[in-house]
Amino acid sequence: MAVVWSVLAQLLHIALMLAAAPVLTGVVRWLKARMMGRRGAHPLQPLRDLLKLLRKKPVMAENASAVSLAAPYLAAGAAMAAAVLVPSFARGMAFAPLSDLILVAGLLALGRVAMALAGMDVGTPFGGLGASREMSFAALAEPALIVAVLSLAILAGTTNLDAIAGAFRDSALGLRVSLGLAMVALFAVAVTENARIPVDNPSTHLELTMVHEAMILEASGRHLALWEYAASLRLLLWLAFLAAIFLPLGQAPAGAAPQWWVVGLAAWAVKMGGLALGLAAFESAIAKMRVFRVPEFLGAALLLGLLGAVLLFVSTGLT
């Protein structure tokens, strides 16, 4: 029976992540608008926009190759696969053995490469500009992610996200300075991966500051819908990833009956709402930094993550 519950929980998790991604994006936009004294669009507006774009045929540039055709599907597929592997309301789901942090990082990198290739494929100046900036940021963001993952792996003895969440939920790891440093590093990487303020502004079209938007300027129709949906999925999976590690309370235990799922779903919704509120408040309180300051921002995240891993390695080695 436990196997049946794990499969059903996995199917519910997939449906939840796919449906909640555009809603989360709409909630963050609505909260930011309210904090700035504006009425704001309805939280379901991103979902409506996606449905409208999916009904439209994409318009391709004359010199576009197969890269521009395949890249949106590859990016959306990689984001979906990564979102499926990040636990939400329950542990011990059917894909839990595959929920490896290194695999999730690789899927995110695959989507990033697909977007960069799509931005350079047509040969527009803005596309190449955004692609070069994106890959230069990734050169620092990915090492910061890896060293933060290293800290979690040293503590839990594995890179499996489900096992790490279980170790945190059981309070077996305790409060450590290294975990705080890893959390700050992961937050900085999450901001960069999702093209959020202060690294990038997802709502701007100012040519000199665009990063993410510059690479999808040529996209339209269902291709644009796939790019936007992939961005929403990345935001959701990062918030779910941070919640699973640092806010694991409320998750249904492995093999639990469906009545525990209700508690897990309610706790997960509260955590996502709280993180969305925190993200909206953070973006409303600060301004976007200059593009040339972003490497310093990510370099600080890398150093914090490395310092946390070194401190943890030394402390565990001494004990």
N, C-alpha and C positions, 0 to 999 in steps of 0.2 A: 504493500500500500504506500510505503514511503516513496517508492519510485514513481508511482502515479502522481502523488502530490507534487513531487519535484518537477515533473514534466508539465503539469497544469500550472504550477507557479511560474515556470519559465515562459509558457505561452502568455500568461497574464502580464508578466514583466515586459515581454516584447510589445504587446499591444499598448501597455501603459507608456512605455518610452516613446513609441512612435506617435501616439496621440498627444502626449503632454509637451513635446518639444516646441511646436509653434505656439501653444498656449503660454508656456513659460516666457518665450520671447515677447509676446504681447503683454504679459503681466509686468515684466521689467520696464517696457516702454511706457505703460500706463502709470506705473509708480513714479518714474522719472518725471513724467509730465505733471503729475499731481504735486510733486515736491517743488516744481518750478512754477506753480501757480496756474498751470494750464489744465484744460479739461482732459485732453489726451484721447487717443483713439481707443475703441473698445478692445479689451484684452484678446478677443477672438479675431481681430482684424488680420493678423498675420496668416491665420488659417484660411480666411476668406481670400486673401491675396494669393495664397498658394493654389487654392482650387481654381481661381480665375486664370492664373498663369498656366496651369496644367492643361487647360482647354485650348491654349494658343500654340500655334506652330512656331518653332524658333526660326529666326531670320539669321542666316549665316553669312559671313563675309566671303567675298569671291575667292580669296586665297586661303580660306580656312581648310585645314586638313582633317584627317580622321581623329587627331588629338582633341580638337574642339568638340567633336561628336561624342567621343568616349569619356572625356574627362569629367563631365558632370555626373554621369552614372557611376564612374569609379569612385569619385569623392563621396557621393551620397551612399554608395554601398559600403565603403570603408567606415563612414560615420555610423551607419546602422549596425554594422558588425561590432564596432567598439561599444556602442550604447547597449547592445544586447549582453555584453560581457560584464558590464558594471552592475553590481547588485543594487536593488532598490529597497523593496519592502520586506524581503525574506532572504535568508541564507540557504545554502545547500540546494540551489536550483539545478536543473539538468546540465546547464553549461558551466556550472561552478568550477569544475576541474580545468576548464579552458580560460578561466578569468585570470590571466596572468598580466601583470602590469607591463612587462616588456612587450607582450603582444598588443596590448592596448596602445602603447606608445608607438609601436610600428604601424598600426592602422591609422593613427592620427598623422603620422609622417607621410603615409601613402596618400591620404587626402590632400595634404599640403603640397606634395609634389605634383599631384594631378592639377591642382589649381594654378600652380606656378607655370606648368607647361601650357595650360590653356591660356594664361595671360600672355605668354610669349609666342603662341602659335600664329596669331594673325599678324604680329609684327608692329603693333601700335606702340607709340612711345609710352603711353600710360600703363599699358599691360606689362611691358618690360620693366618699367620703373617699379610697379607694385611687386612683380615677381622677384626682382633683385633685393628689394627691401624685405620681403617675406622670408627669403632664404637666408639673408644675413641675420635676421632676428632668430631664425630657427637654429643657426649655428651656435647660439648661446642658450636658447630656451631648452633644447633637447639635452645638453649636458646637465643643466640645472635639474631637469626632470629625472634624469638617471641617478644623480647623486642623492636626490631626495628619496627616490625609490630604494636606493641602497640602504638608507637609514631604516626605512620600514622593513626591508628584507632582513637586516641584521637583528632587529628586535623580534620579528615574528618567525624567523628561520625559513621564510619562503617569500616568493614574489607573487603568490596567488592572492588576489584581492579579497576573495571570499574568506580565506584563512586569516588574512590580516585584520579584516573587519571583525571576525570572530574573536581574535586575540584582544582587540581593543574593547569589544563589547563585554568580555569577561573580566576587564580591568586587570589583565595579566601583565600589562606593560607599564602601567603607572604614568605619572607625570614626569616628563624629562625635558631638559632644555633643548636637547637635540631634536625632539619632536616639534617644539615650537619653531625652531629654525627651519626644519623641513616643511612645516605648514606655511610659513611665510614664503619660502621658495616656490612651493606648489601654487600658492595664490598668484605670485608674479607670473609664473608660467601659464596659469589658466587665463589671466588677463591678456597675455600676449597671444595665446593660441586662439582666443575668441575675438581678437581685434577689438578689445574694449578700451575705454579711457582708463589710464592716460597714454597707453601705447598707440591706440588708433581710435577713431570715432566712427562707429558703424553707420551713423546717419549723415555723414558728410560726403560731399562730392567736390570738395576743394582739391584741385589737382596736385598742389604742392604737398599735401598731407595725406593723400589716400594711400592705403596699403591693400587692404582686402578688396575694397570696392574697385580699385584700379584694375584688378585682374579679371573682373567679371563685367566690365563695361560693355563688352561685345555680346554678352549673353542676353537672351530674350526668350519669351515663351516658356515652354516646359523646362528648358535648360536653366533658365534663371530660377524657376521654381525649385529645381534640384539643388542649385547652389545655396539658395536661401534656406531650404530645408536642412541641408547638411550643416549650415552654420547654426541653426537652431538645435540640431541634435548634438553638436559639439558643446554648446553652452549647457545643455541639460546633462550630458554625461559628465562634464567637469564638475558641475554642482553636485550631482549624484556621487561622483567619485570622492569629493571632499567630505560629503555627508557620511558616506559609508566608512571612511577611515576615522574621521575626527568627531563624528556625531552618530555613532553606531546604535544608540539606544532606540528601542522600539522595533527593531527588526525581528521578524518572526524567525524562530530557530529552524535549523535544518530538519526536514521531515515533519514539520508541524502541520496540523489539520487546518482546513480553510478558515476556521473561526479566528485563528491567529493572524491570518492575512489581513483581516479588517483592521486590526490594531496596527499592523505594519504599514498598511496603506495610509491610515490616518496620520501616523507618525511621519511617514515619508512626505506626505503633502504639507504638513506643518514645517518640516525642515526645508523643503524646497521653497515654500513661501517666505520663510525667514531669510534664507540665503538670497532670494530674489530681492527682498526688501533691503538687505545689507548691500547688495551690488548696486541697486538703484541709488541708495544714499551715498555710497562711495563715489559713484560717477557724478552725482550732482554736486558733491562737495569739492571736487578737484577739477583742474583743467588739463587738457591734453598737453603732454610735453612735446618738445621739439623732436623731430625724427632723429637727430644726431645724439639725443640724450638717451634714446632707447637702449643702445648697447650698454651704457652705464647702468641703467635700471636692471637689465638682465644679467650683467656682470655681477652686480651686488647680490642678485638672487642665486647665482651660481656659487659665489663665495659663501653665502649663508648655508646653502645646502651642503657644500663641501665641508664647512666647519662643523655642521651638525653631524655629518657622517664620521669625521675624524674624532670628534669628542665621544661619540657613541662607541666607535671602535676601540678607543683607548680605555674608556670606562669598562666595557665588557671584557677587554683583554686583561685589565687589572683584577677583575673579580673572578 
